[in-house]
Amino acid sequence: MTTGVTRLPLHRRIARRVMLSWLTFRVYCDTFLAEPNRFATAIKWRILGKRVRARSQLAALLGLSPRAYRLWVLRRETGTPAVQAPHSSPPIVALVDAAGAHDAPALRATLDCLQALGVSAYLVGSEAHPDLESVAADIAWDQQPWLMPMRVGDILAPRALAHYRHAIAQGSPAVIYADDDIIPAGSRHRHDPHFKPAWNAPLFEHWDFVSGACVVQARPEDLRAVTTTPDWVSALVARIIASAATEPLHLPAVLHHRRMRPQPVLPPQPVNPPRDLPSLSVIVPTRNGLDLLRTCLDGLAKTRYPDMEVIVVDNNSDDPETLEFLAKLDPNRYRVLRHPGPFNYSAINNRAVEQARGTLICLLNNDIEITDLDWLATMAATAIRPDVGAVGARLLYPDGRIQHAGVVLGVGKAAGHAHKLLRPEERGYHWRHALPQFTSAVTAACLVVMRERFMAVGMLNEVDFPVAFNDVDLCLRLNARGWQSFYEPRATLIHHESVSRGHGHDPVGAARFAGELAALKRLWRTDALCDPYHHPQLSDASERFAIAL
């Protein structure tokens, strides 16, 4: 249930329109100054009527402006409908980590905010409540309160309690978390928003994106268990998440303004995968392209994996050198299968999987260059998990920029590669490109999956997706069976994308792609959905997790 939008007075509306126009102008100026060539290209596409291409380019560019979020706040939050809180609901009690807090103005800002919203607060680390055990003794547990662990300096959005109480009234799980941004001391301008994904357990293992921006249902023993932990805010939230029967619920709204937030912990390299990994079959389709194939197979020969077979599937190669190379491959290390006829990526791989001996399957493009000897073991260790379906690697272009870091549904009304063209050493969107996590899909250019799960969902769709989107369709069918797609950045390879078969700009290729795109929209409604691991306030025209402007 929502209330209507309150109409602003005339002078406020005029002032807001002026500020919107000024900020929009400044954002475009920032974009032009930062990336003049790309900006000019986007404008050229717009003039030529190529609106989708222009929008995709501009969406990523506009997000580069330091004023982009200020513009978003003015456009999206001012005058938006408010959630109507229920008349009666359990109390929300704030637990403020005040131990060692020497910033009196920051503490006062937090307490003033809570008092204005009518929230009772306990200062943990104060003389009255030196630890969580003393707080647990004073809380009225018979009222079934929800606790809001906070850090000094953090404040709430005016409508935060209404959002939380509305969610609580729906019978929510034990943890409800929201989006947040940063508001520095002495500043009115918020920045660095975090529009968070739906619950993502492996991402949370490397990055606490919940604590300090959530409410939780706790028991007295939960507080006592972490009372001696220095960072009890994170410890308390992690404990409740681990013991809860249901997954945390995400509220896609910026409800917390913070002084600082926990930072991601980038996973160590290299990974030490288990040695007792199951047998694995690597399937490499090819057609001519000897230089690419030789590089790929050389990398496989150096790859460390305990039990691996390599199946090369030849689709109509007619280059004499390629044919000679295939004929001379050691049959003890390689199996060469022939698949004549038109190029159908799905059919080629399906026929090979039917003959594969491995418990695990690795689909691998012939234009992949292997630079990490443990990449396959790293991916296999994740693929054998009972909750995981397809595992995808981080793929880089030869110039070092990211080509694939998971797939986001809905981008371009279809599906796009996340964080594309970002450099691995760049922060990007909160380092998401560098963290293992669930995704909606991964690319089949380098994909590992349990063979029985691949077979259980009917393999690749040869009819609707002979070339494009077959990996997305496969991943979504695996997801539906409870085998979630997984992005594994600790396996990083180089992808010479489309070197082997071109971009399909010919009329026949364009017609085929249009049919595959139509099938993707028909079967999975990618033109109407928002990826749960993306966000409604991130642009569906950008692969770079840009603010929707």
PALUM-400788 format. One record per residue (C-alpha): residue in one letter; x negated, y negated, z negated. Coordinates in steps of 0.25 Angstrom, whole numbers, plus 5000, padded with zeros to 4 digits. Layout:
BEGIN
+------+------+------+------+
: resn :   xx :   yy :   zz :
+------+------+------+------+
:    a :    X :    Y :    Z :
...
+------+------+------+------+
REM end
This chain:
BEGIN
+------+------+------+------+
: resn :   xx :   yy :   zz :
+------+------+------+------+
:    m : 5000 : 5000 : 5000 :
:    t : 4995 : 4986 : 5003 :
:    t : 4999 : 4972 : 5001 :
:    g : 5000 : 4961 : 5012 :
:    v : 4989 : 4952 : 5016 :
:    t : 4989 : 4939 : 5008 :
:    r : 4989 : 4927 : 5018 :
:    l : 4978 : 4917 : 5015 :
:    p : 4981 : 4902 : 5014 :
:    l : 4979 : 4894 : 5028 :
:    h : 4966 : 4888 : 5024 :
:    r : 4960 : 4901 : 5019 :
:    r : 4964 : 4908 : 5032 :
:    i : 4958 : 4896 : 5040 :
:    a : 4945 : 4897 : 5032 :
:    r : 4945 : 4912 : 5034 :
:    r : 4946 : 4911 : 5049 :
:    v : 4935 : 4901 : 5050 :
:    m : 4926 : 4910 : 5042 :
:    l : 4930 : 4922 : 5050 :
:    s : 4926 : 4915 : 5063 :
:    w : 4913 : 4910 : 5057 :
:    l : 4909 : 4923 : 5052 :
:    t : 4912 : 4930 : 5065 :
:    f : 4904 : 4920 : 5073 :
:    r : 4892 : 4922 : 5063 :
:    v : 4893 : 4937 : 5065 :
:    y : 4893 : 4936 : 5080 :
:    c : 4881 : 4927 : 5079 :
:    d : 4874 : 4936 : 5069 :
:    t : 4876 : 4948 : 5079 :
:    f : 4871 : 4940 : 5091 :
:    l : 4858 : 4936 : 5083 :
:    a : 4855 : 4950 : 5078 :
:    e : 4858 : 4958 : 5091 :
:    p : 4859 : 4948 : 5103 :
:    n : 4857 : 4958 : 5114 :
:    r : 4867 : 4968 : 5108 :
:    f : 4877 : 4957 : 5105 :
:    a : 4876 : 4952 : 5119 :
:    t : 4878 : 4966 : 5125 :
:    a : 4891 : 4967 : 5116 :
:    i : 4896 : 4954 : 5121 :
:    k : 4893 : 4958 : 5135 :
:    w : 4901 : 4971 : 5134 :
:    r : 4913 : 4964 : 5128 :
:    i : 4913 : 4954 : 5140 :
:    l : 4912 : 4966 : 5149 :
:    g : 4925 : 4972 : 5142 :
:    k : 4917 : 4983 : 5136 :
:    r : 4924 : 4981 : 5122 :
:    v : 4921 : 4994 : 5115 :
:    r : 4906 : 4993 : 5118 :
:    a : 4906 : 4978 : 5114 :
:    r : 4913 : 4981 : 5102 :
:    s : 4904 : 4992 : 5098 :
:    q : 4892 : 4984 : 5100 :
:    l : 4897 : 4972 : 5093 :
:    a : 4903 : 4980 : 5081 :
:    a : 4889 : 4984 : 5077 :
:    l : 4883 : 4971 : 5080 :
:    l : 4892 : 4962 : 5072 :
:    g : 4890 : 4971 : 5060 :
:    l : 4875 : 4966 : 5060 :
:    s : 4879 : 4952 : 5055 :
:    p : 4877 : 4949 : 5041 :
:    r : 4890 : 4942 : 5041 :
:    a : 4898 : 4954 : 5047 :
:    y : 4903 : 4959 : 5033 :
:    r : 4907 : 4944 : 5029 :
:    l : 4915 : 4944 : 5042 :
:    w : 4921 : 4957 : 5039 :
:    v : 4925 : 4953 : 5025 :
:    l : 4932 : 4941 : 5030 :
:    r : 4940 : 4948 : 5041 :
:    r : 4943 : 4961 : 5034 :
:    e : 4945 : 4958 : 5019 :
:    t : 4952 : 4944 : 5019 :
:    g : 4967 : 4946 : 5019 :
:    t : 4967 : 4961 : 5020 :
:    p : 4978 : 4969 : 5013 :
:    a : 4975 : 4974 : 4999 :
:    v : 4978 : 4987 : 4993 :
:    q : 4989 : 4988 : 4983 :
:    a : 4985 : 4994 : 4971 :
:    p : 4995 : 5003 : 4963 :
:    h : 5002 : 4997 : 4951 :
:    s : 4996 : 5007 : 4942 :
:    s : 4983 : 5015 : 4943 :
:    p : 4972 : 5020 : 4934 :
:    p : 4962 : 5009 : 4929 :
:    i : 4949 : 5006 : 4936 :
:    v : 4938 : 5004 : 4927 :
:    a : 4924 : 4998 : 4931 :
:    l : 4911 : 5003 : 4925 :
:    v : 4901 : 4993 : 4928 :
:    d : 4886 : 4997 : 4927 :
:    a : 4881 : 4986 : 4919 :
:    a : 4868 : 4993 : 4913 :
:    g : 4856 : 4984 : 4916 :
:    a : 4865 : 4973 : 4923 :
:    h : 4857 : 4960 : 4921 :
:    d : 4865 : 4953 : 4932 :
:    a : 4876 : 4946 : 4923 :
:    p : 4883 : 4939 : 4935 :
:    a : 4884 : 4952 : 4943 :
:    l : 4890 : 4959 : 4930 :
:    r : 4899 : 4947 : 4928 :
:    a : 4904 : 4948 : 4943 :
:    t : 4907 : 4963 : 4941 :
:    l : 4915 : 4960 : 4928 :
:    d : 4922 : 4948 : 4933 :
:    c : 4927 : 4956 : 4946 :
:    l : 4932 : 4968 : 4937 :
:    q : 4939 : 4958 : 4927 :
:    a : 4946 : 4951 : 4939 :
:    l : 4951 : 4964 : 4944 :
:    g : 4955 : 4969 : 4931 :
:    v : 4945 : 4981 : 4930 :
:    s : 4940 : 4985 : 4917 :
:    a : 4925 : 4987 : 4916 :
:    y : 4915 : 4994 : 4908 :
:    l : 4900 : 4989 : 4908 :
:    v : 4892 : 5001 : 4908 :
:    g : 4879 : 4998 : 4901 :
:    s : 4884 : 4986 : 4893 :
:    e : 4884 : 4986 : 4878 :
:    a : 4898 : 4991 : 4877 :
:    h : 4897 : 5002 : 4887 :
:    p : 4882 : 5006 : 4888 :
:    d : 4885 : 5018 : 4896 :
:    l : 4896 : 5026 : 4903 :
:    e : 4898 : 5035 : 4891 :
:    s : 4903 : 5023 : 4883 :
:    v : 4912 : 5019 : 4895 :
:    a : 4918 : 5033 : 4896 :
:    a : 4922 : 5032 : 4881 :
:    d : 4929 : 5019 : 4883 :
:    i : 4937 : 5021 : 4896 :
:    a : 4951 : 5025 : 4895 :
:    w : 4951 : 5038 : 4903 :
:    d : 4966 : 5041 : 4900 :
:    q : 4969 : 5030 : 4910 :
:    q : 4961 : 5037 : 4921 :
:    p : 4953 : 5026 : 4925 :
:    w : 4945 : 5024 : 4938 :
:    l : 4931 : 5019 : 4936 :
:    m : 4923 : 5009 : 4945 :
:    p : 4908 : 5011 : 4942 :
:    m : 4902 : 4997 : 4946 :
:    r : 4888 : 4990 : 4946 :
:    v : 4886 : 4976 : 4941 :
:    g : 4888 : 4966 : 4952 :
:    d : 4899 : 4974 : 4959 :
:    i : 4913 : 4968 : 4961 :
:    l : 4926 : 4973 : 4967 :
:    a : 4934 : 4968 : 4978 :
:    p : 4947 : 4961 : 4974 :
:    r : 4955 : 4973 : 4979 :
:    a : 4946 : 4984 : 4975 :
:    l : 4955 : 4989 : 4963 :
:    a : 4967 : 4989 : 4972 :
:    h : 4960 : 4998 : 4982 :
:    y : 4955 : 5007 : 4972 :
:    r : 4968 : 5008 : 4964 :
:    h : 4976 : 5011 : 4977 :
:    a : 4966 : 5022 : 4980 :
:    i : 4967 : 5028 : 4966 :
:    a : 4983 : 5028 : 4967 :
:    q : 4981 : 5037 : 4979 :
:    g : 4975 : 5048 : 4971 :
:    s : 4961 : 5046 : 4975 :
:    p : 4949 : 5054 : 4972 :
:    a : 4939 : 5051 : 4960 :
:    v : 4931 : 5041 : 4968 :
:    i : 4936 : 5030 : 4976 :
:    y : 4925 : 5021 : 4983 :
:    a : 4926 : 5009 : 4992 :
:    d : 4917 : 5000 : 5001 :
:    d : 4908 : 4989 : 4995 :
:    d : 4899 : 4978 : 4999 :
:    i : 4888 : 4970 : 4993 :
:    i : 4890 : 4956 : 4987 :
:    p : 4876 : 4950 : 4982 :
:    a : 4875 : 4942 : 4969 :
:    g : 4879 : 4928 : 4971 :
:    s : 4885 : 4930 : 4985 :
:    r : 4899 : 4930 : 4990 :
:    h : 4896 : 4937 : 5003 :
:    r : 4897 : 4952 : 5003 :
:    h : 4889 : 4961 : 5012 :
:    d : 4884 : 4975 : 5015 :
:    p : 4898 : 4982 : 5015 :
:    h : 4898 : 4997 : 5014 :
:    f : 4910 : 5002 : 5021 :
:    k : 4910 : 5016 : 5016 :
:    p : 4913 : 5030 : 5022 :
:    a : 4923 : 5039 : 5017 :
:    w : 4917 : 5049 : 5006 :
:    n : 4904 : 5054 : 5012 :
:    a : 4898 : 5064 : 5002 :
:    p : 4884 : 5066 : 5009 :
:    l : 4883 : 5051 : 5011 :
:    f : 4886 : 5049 : 4996 :
:    e : 4874 : 5058 : 4992 :
:    h : 4865 : 5048 : 4998 :
:    w : 4872 : 5035 : 4996 :
:    d : 4881 : 5031 : 4984 :
:    f : 4891 : 5023 : 4992 :
:    v : 4902 : 5025 : 4981 :
:    s : 4897 : 5021 : 4967 :
:    g : 4900 : 5006 : 4964 :
:    a : 4911 : 5005 : 4974 :
:    c : 4921 : 5015 : 4968 :
:    v : 4931 : 5020 : 4958 :
:    v : 4930 : 5034 : 4951 :
:    q : 4938 : 5043 : 4942 :
:    a : 4928 : 5047 : 4931 :
:    r : 4929 : 5055 : 4918 :
:    p : 4922 : 5051 : 4905 :
:    e : 4912 : 5063 : 4908 :
:    d : 4908 : 5056 : 4921 :
:    l : 4904 : 5044 : 4914 :
:    r : 4897 : 5051 : 4903 :
:    a : 4889 : 5060 : 4914 :
:    v : 4883 : 5047 : 4920 :
:    t : 4881 : 5038 : 4908 :
:    t : 4866 : 5039 : 4908 :
:    t : 4864 : 5038 : 4923 :
:    p : 4858 : 5025 : 4927 :
:    d : 4867 : 5023 : 4939 :
:    w : 4879 : 5029 : 4933 :
:    v : 4888 : 5022 : 4943 :
:    s : 4883 : 5030 : 4955 :
:    a : 4882 : 5043 : 4946 :
:    l : 4896 : 5042 : 4941 :
:    v : 4902 : 5040 : 4955 :
:    a : 4893 : 5052 : 4960 :
:    r : 4898 : 5061 : 4948 :
:    i : 4912 : 5058 : 4951 :
:    i : 4911 : 5060 : 4966 :
:    a : 4904 : 5074 : 4963 :
:    s : 4915 : 5079 : 4954 :
:    a : 4927 : 5073 : 4961 :
:    a : 4936 : 5083 : 4968 :
:    t : 4939 : 5074 : 4980 :
:    e : 4930 : 5064 : 4988 :
:    p : 4929 : 5050 : 4985 :
:    l : 4939 : 5040 : 4992 :
:    h : 4934 : 5028 : 5000 :
:    l : 4941 : 5015 : 5000 :
:    p : 4937 : 5008 : 5013 :
:    a : 4937 : 4994 : 5007 :
:    v : 4926 : 4985 : 5001 :
:    l : 4930 : 4985 : 4987 :
:    h : 4916 : 4983 : 4980 :
:    h : 4907 : 4971 : 4981 :
:    r : 4893 : 4976 : 4976 :
:    r : 4880 : 4970 : 4972 :
:    m : 4873 : 4982 : 4977 :
:    r : 4876 : 4997 : 4980 :
:    p : 4869 : 5010 : 4980 :
:    q : 4860 : 5012 : 4992 :
:    p : 4859 : 5025 : 5000 :
:    v : 4848 : 5035 : 4997 :
:    l : 4842 : 5039 : 5011 :
:    p : 4840 : 5054 : 5011 :
:    p : 4826 : 5059 : 5010 :
:    q : 4818 : 5064 : 5022 :
:    p : 4815 : 5075 : 5026 :
:    v : 4826 : 5084 : 5021 :
:    n : 4823 : 5097 : 5015 :
:    p : 4834 : 5106 : 5020 :
:    p : 4836 : 5121 : 5015 :
:    r : 4828 : 5132 : 5021 :
:    d : 4839 : 5142 : 5022 :
:    l : 4846 : 5135 : 5033 :
:    p : 4855 : 5144 : 5042 :
:    s : 4852 : 5147 : 5057 :
:    l : 4854 : 5136 : 5067 :
:    s : 4856 : 5135 : 5082 :
:    v : 4852 : 5122 : 5089 :
:    i : 4859 : 5119 : 5102 :
:    v : 4853 : 5110 : 5112 :
:    p : 4861 : 5107 : 5125 :
:    t : 4852 : 5102 : 5137 :
:    r : 4852 : 5099 : 5151 :
:    n : 4839 : 5096 : 5157 :
:    g : 4833 : 5085 : 5149 :
:    l : 4820 : 5093 : 5147 :
:    d : 4812 : 5082 : 5139 :
:    l : 4824 : 5080 : 5129 :
:    l : 4826 : 5095 : 5127 :
:    r : 4811 : 5098 : 5125 :
:    t : 4810 : 5087 : 5115 :
:    c : 4823 : 5093 : 5108 :
:    l : 4818 : 5107 : 5108 :
:    d : 4804 : 5103 : 5103 :
:    g : 4810 : 5097 : 5091 :
:    l : 4819 : 5109 : 5088 :
:    a : 4806 : 5118 : 5089 :
:    k : 4800 : 5109 : 5078 :
:    t : 4813 : 5109 : 5069 :
:    r : 4812 : 5116 : 5056 :
:    y : 4824 : 5125 : 5054 :
:    p : 4823 : 5139 : 5049 :
:    d : 4832 : 5146 : 5059 :
:    m : 4835 : 5139 : 5072 :
:    e : 4839 : 5143 : 5086 :
:    v : 4839 : 5133 : 5098 :
:    i : 4849 : 5134 : 5109 :
:    v : 4847 : 5126 : 5122 :
:    v : 4859 : 5125 : 5130 :
:    d : 4856 : 5121 : 5145 :
:    n : 4867 : 5114 : 5152 :
:    n : 4864 : 5114 : 5167 :
:    s : 4849 : 5110 : 5166 :
:    d : 4843 : 5109 : 5180 :
:    d : 4830 : 5103 : 5178 :
:    p : 4819 : 5113 : 5181 :
:    e : 4810 : 5109 : 5169 :
:    t : 4822 : 5110 : 5160 :
:    l : 4826 : 5124 : 5165 :
:    e : 4811 : 5128 : 5164 :
:    f : 4810 : 5123 : 5149 :
:    l : 4823 : 5130 : 5145 :
:    a : 4818 : 5143 : 5152 :
:    k : 4805 : 5143 : 5144 :
:    l : 4811 : 5140 : 5130 :
:    d : 4807 : 5151 : 5120 :
:    p : 4819 : 5160 : 5119 :
:    n : 4815 : 5163 : 5104 :
:    r : 4817 : 5149 : 5101 :
:    y : 4828 : 5144 : 5111 :
:    r : 4840 : 5149 : 5117 :
:    v : 4844 : 5143 : 5130 :
:    l : 4859 : 5143 : 5134 :
:    r : 4864 : 5139 : 5148 :
:    h : 4877 : 5131 : 5148 :
:    p : 4880 : 5127 : 5163 :
:    g : 4891 : 5117 : 5167 :
:    p : 4895 : 5103 : 5164 :
:    f : 4889 : 5097 : 5151 :
:    n : 4898 : 5100 : 5140 :
:    y : 4891 : 5097 : 5127 :
:    s : 4901 : 5104 : 5118 :
:    a : 4902 : 5117 : 5127 :
:    i : 4887 : 5118 : 5128 :
:    n : 4885 : 5118 : 5113 :
:    n : 4897 : 5127 : 5110 :
:    r : 4892 : 5138 : 5119 :
:    a : 4878 : 5137 : 5112 :
:    v : 4884 : 5137 : 5098 :
:    e : 4892 : 5150 : 5102 :
:    q : 4879 : 5157 : 5105 :
:    a : 4871 : 5150 : 5093 :
:    r : 4866 : 5159 : 5082 :
:    g : 4864 : 5148 : 5071 :
:    t : 4873 : 5146 : 5059 :
:    l : 4871 : 5131 : 5062 :
:    i : 4872 : 5124 : 5075 :
:    c : 4864 : 5112 : 5079 :
:    l : 4869 : 5104 : 5092 :
:    l : 4857 : 5096 : 5097 :
:    n : 4856 : 5088 : 5109 :
:    n : 4844 : 5090 : 5118 :
:    d : 4840 : 5075 : 5117 :
:    i : 4837 : 5076 : 5102 :
:    e : 4823 : 5074 : 5098 :
:    i : 4819 : 5081 : 5084 :
:    t : 4810 : 5073 : 5075 :
:    d : 4814 : 5079 : 5062 :
:    l : 4810 : 5094 : 5060 :
:    d : 4820 : 5096 : 5048 :
:    w : 4832 : 5089 : 5055 :
:    l : 4839 : 5102 : 5058 :
:    a : 4837 : 5108 : 5044 :
:    t : 4842 : 5095 : 5038 :
:    m : 4855 : 5096 : 5047 :
:    a : 4857 : 5110 : 5045 :
:    a : 4857 : 5109 : 5029 :
:    t : 4868 : 5099 : 5030 :
:    a : 4876 : 5107 : 5041 :
:    i : 4877 : 5120 : 5032 :
:    r : 4885 : 5112 : 5021 :
:    p : 4899 : 5117 : 5020 :
:    d : 4905 : 5103 : 5021 :
:    v : 4897 : 5099 : 5034 :
:    g : 4900 : 5101 : 5048 :
:    a : 4891 : 5094 : 5059 :
:    v : 4878 : 5088 : 5055 :
:    g : 4872 : 5077 : 5063 :
:    a : 4858 : 5071 : 5063 :
:    r : 4853 : 5057 : 5064 :
:    l : 4849 : 5054 : 5078 :
:    l : 4840 : 5043 : 5083 :
:    y : 4838 : 5037 : 5097 :
:    p : 4824 : 5038 : 5102 :
:    d : 4822 : 5023 : 5097 :
:    g : 4825 : 5027 : 5083 :
:    r : 4839 : 5021 : 5082 :
:    i : 4851 : 5030 : 5077 :
:    q : 4859 : 5037 : 5087 :
:    h : 4867 : 5046 : 5078 :
:    a : 4870 : 5045 : 5063 :
:    g : 4883 : 5052 : 5062 :
:    v : 4896 : 5049 : 5070 :
:    v : 4907 : 5039 : 5067 :
:    l : 4921 : 5041 : 5072 :
:    g : 4929 : 5030 : 5077 :
:    v : 4917 : 5022 : 5082 :
:    g : 4921 : 5017 : 5096 :
:    k : 4934 : 5024 : 5094 :
:    a : 4926 : 5037 : 5095 :
:    a : 4914 : 5041 : 5088 :
:    g : 4900 : 5034 : 5086 :
:    h : 4886 : 5037 : 5081 :
:    a : 4884 : 5030 : 5067 :
:    h : 4873 : 5020 : 5065 :
:    k : 4869 : 5021 : 5080 :
:    l : 4857 : 5013 : 5084 :
:    l : 4853 : 5010 : 5069 :
:    r : 4839 : 5013 : 5066 :
:    p : 4837 : 5023 : 5054 :
:    e : 4829 : 5014 : 5046 :
:    e : 4840 : 5003 : 5046 :
:    r : 4850 : 5002 : 5035 :
:    g : 4862 : 5002 : 5044 :
:    y : 4875 : 5005 : 5037 :
:    h : 4871 : 5008 : 5023 :
:    w : 4861 : 5018 : 5028 :
:    r : 4872 : 5027 : 5032 :
:    h : 4864 : 5032 : 5045 :
:    a : 4853 : 5037 : 5035 :
:    l : 4862 : 5045 : 5026 :
:    p : 4867 : 5059 : 5027 :
:    q : 4883 : 5059 : 5027 :
:    f : 4896 : 5064 : 5032 :
:    t : 4900 : 5059 : 5046 :
:    s : 4912 : 5061 : 5054 :
:    a : 4903 : 5067 : 5066 :
:    v : 4889 : 5069 : 5071 :
:    t : 4883 : 5070 : 5084 :
:    a : 4881 : 5083 : 5091 :
:    a : 4867 : 5078 : 5097 :
:    c : 4862 : 5084 : 5084 :
:    l : 4872 : 5092 : 5075 :
:    v : 4871 : 5104 : 5066 :
:    v : 4883 : 5112 : 5062 :
:    m : 4887 : 5126 : 5056 :
:    r : 4890 : 5135 : 5068 :
:    e : 4902 : 5141 : 5061 :
:    r : 4908 : 5127 : 5059 :
:    f : 4905 : 5122 : 5073 :
:    m : 4913 : 5135 : 5078 :
:    a : 4924 : 5133 : 5068 :
:    v : 4928 : 5120 : 5073 :
:    g : 4928 : 5125 : 5088 :
:    m : 4914 : 5120 : 5092 :
:    l : 4912 : 5107 : 5101 :
:    n : 4924 : 5103 : 5109 :
:    e : 4921 : 5106 : 5123 :
:    v : 4934 : 5101 : 5130 :
:    d : 4936 : 5087 : 5124 :
:    f : 4921 : 5084 : 5121 :
:    p : 4912 : 5090 : 5131 :
:    v : 4901 : 5079 : 5129 :
:    a : 4905 : 5068 : 5119 :
:    f : 4911 : 5068 : 5105 :
:    n : 4910 : 5083 : 5104 :
:    d : 4902 : 5081 : 5091 :
:    v : 4912 : 5072 : 5085 :
:    d : 4923 : 5081 : 5088 :
:    l : 4915 : 5093 : 5082 :
:    c : 4912 : 5085 : 5069 :
:    l : 4926 : 5081 : 5067 :
:    r : 4931 : 5095 : 5068 :
:    l : 4921 : 5100 : 5058 :
:    n : 4924 : 5088 : 5049 :
:    a : 4939 : 5093 : 5050 :
:    r : 4935 : 5106 : 5044 :
:    g : 4927 : 5100 : 5033 :
:    w : 4913 : 5101 : 5039 :
:    q : 4909 : 5086 : 5039 :
:    s : 4899 : 5080 : 5049 :
:    f : 4886 : 5076 : 5043 :
:    y : 4876 : 5066 : 5047 :
:    e : 4862 : 5069 : 5043 :
:    p : 4852 : 5058 : 5045 :
:    r : 4840 : 5066 : 5039 :
:    a : 4840 : 5074 : 5052 :
:    t : 4836 : 5063 : 5062 :
:    l : 4833 : 5066 : 5077 :
:    i : 4831 : 5058 : 5090 :
:    h : 4842 : 5058 : 5100 :
:    h : 4839 : 5054 : 5114 :
:    e : 4854 : 5052 : 5116 :
:    s : 4861 : 5054 : 5130 :
:    v : 4847 : 5056 : 5136 :
:    s : 4851 : 5070 : 5141 :
:    r : 4865 : 5067 : 5146 :
:    g : 4867 : 5052 : 5148 :
:    h : 4878 : 5044 : 5143 :
:    g : 4890 : 5049 : 5152 :
:    h : 4892 : 5035 : 5159 :
:    d : 4895 : 5042 : 5172 :
:    p : 4910 : 5043 : 5175 :
:    v : 4912 : 5057 : 5172 :
:    g : 4904 : 5056 : 5159 :
:    a : 4913 : 5044 : 5156 :
:    a : 4926 : 5051 : 5159 :
:    r : 4921 : 5063 : 5150 :
:    f : 4918 : 5054 : 5138 :
:    a : 4931 : 5047 : 5139 :
:    g : 4938 : 5060 : 5138 :
:    e : 4930 : 5064 : 5126 :
:    l : 4932 : 5051 : 5119 :
:    a : 4947 : 5052 : 5122 :
:    a : 4946 : 5066 : 5116 :
:    l : 4939 : 5061 : 5103 :
:    k : 4950 : 5051 : 5101 :
:    r : 4961 : 5061 : 5103 :
:    l : 4956 : 5072 : 5094 :
:    w : 4950 : 5063 : 5083 :
:    r : 4956 : 5049 : 5085 :
:    t : 4942 : 5042 : 5084 :
:    d : 4949 : 5030 : 5090 :
:    a : 4957 : 5028 : 5077 :
:    l : 4949 : 5033 : 5065 :
:    c : 4939 : 5028 : 5056 :
:    d : 4928 : 5037 : 5053 :
:    p : 4928 : 5041 : 5038 :
:    y : 4913 : 5039 : 5037 :
:    h : 4914 : 5025 : 5043 :
:    h : 4923 : 5014 : 5039 :
:    p : 4935 : 5006 : 5044 :
:    q : 4928 : 4993 : 5042 :
:    l : 4916 : 4998 : 5050 :
:    s : 4917 : 4995 : 5065 :
:    d : 4922 : 5007 : 5074 :
:    a : 4915 : 5000 : 5085 :
:    s : 4901 : 5002 : 5079 :
:    e : 4892 : 5014 : 5076 :
:    r : 4884 : 5005 : 5066 :
:    f : 4894 : 5004 : 5055 :
:    a : 4897 : 4990 : 5057 :
:    i : 4907 : 4981 : 5050 :
:    a : 4920 : 4981 : 5058 :
:    l : 4922 : 4966 : 5063 :
+------+------+------+------+
REM end
